[in-house]
């Protein structure tokens, strides 16, 4: 399993799970921005950046 194609498959599954997790984490931050407007944020960025990142994650997952 840890040689050749088995290792490639294992890394592929791990990276798939990572990109899913990253997309959900950024989507959660966007969700909090709209539902919890009263929270103090140390840094506020334009919404284009997280939506672009989520789109990039979905593209990477689609090409997997």
C-alpha positions as CSV (number, residue, x, y, z in Angstrom):
1,X,0.0,0.0,0.0
2,X,2.9,2.4,0.7
3,X,4.7,1.8,-2.6
4,X,3.9,2.8,-6.1
5,X,0.3,3.3,-7.0
6,X,-1.0,2.6,-3.4
7,X,1.0,5.6,-2.0
8,X,-0.3,7.8,-4.9
9,X,-3.9,6.8,-4.1
10,X,-3.4,7.4,-0.4
11,X,-2.0,10.9,-1.0
12,X,-4.8,11.6,-3.5
13,X,-7.5,10.7,-0.9
14,X,-5.8,12.9,1.7
15,X,-5.5,15.9,-0.6
16,X,-9.2,15.5,-1.6
17,X,-10.2,15.6,2.1
18,X,-8.0,18.6,2.7
19,X,-9.5,20.7,-0.1
20,X,-13.0,19.8,1.0
21,X,-12.1,20.9,4.5
22,X,-10.5,24.2,3.3
23,X,-13.6,25.0,1.2
24,X,-16.0,24.3,4.1
25,X,-13.8,26.4,6.5
26,X,-13.9,29.4,4.2
27,X,-17.6,29.0,3.5
28,X,-18.2,29.0,7.3
29,X,-16.3,32.2,7.6
30,X,-18.5,33.8,4.9
31,X,-21.6,32.4,6.6
32,X,-20.5,34.0,9.9
33,X,-19.9,37.3,8.2
34,X,-23.5,37.5,7.1
35,X,-25.2,35.9,10.2
36,X,-23.0,37.4,13.0
37,X,-22.4,41.0,12.0
38,X,-21.9,42.1,15.6
39,X,-18.6,40.1,16.0
40,X,-15.4,42.0,16.0
41,X,-13.1,41.0,13.2
42,X,-9.4,41.8,13.3
43,X,-9.2,41.8,9.5
44,X,-12.0,42.3,7.0
45,X,-11.4,41.5,3.3
46,X,-13.4,41.9,0.2
47,X,-15.9,39.0,-0.4
48,X,-14.4,38.3,-3.8
49,X,-11.4,36.6,-2.2
50,X,-13.2,33.9,-0.3
51,X,-15.6,33.2,-3.2
52,X,-12.7,32.9,-5.6
53,X,-11.0,30.5,-3.2
54,X,-14.1,28.4,-2.8
55,X,-14.5,28.3,-6.6
56,X,-10.8,27.3,-6.9
57,X,-11.3,24.5,-4.4
58,X,-14.3,23.2,-6.3
59,X,-12.4,23.3,-9.6
60,X,-9.5,21.3,-8.0
61,X,-12.0,18.8,-6.6
62,X,-13.6,18.5,-10.0
63,X,-10.4,17.7,-11.8
64,X,-9.5,15.1,-9.3
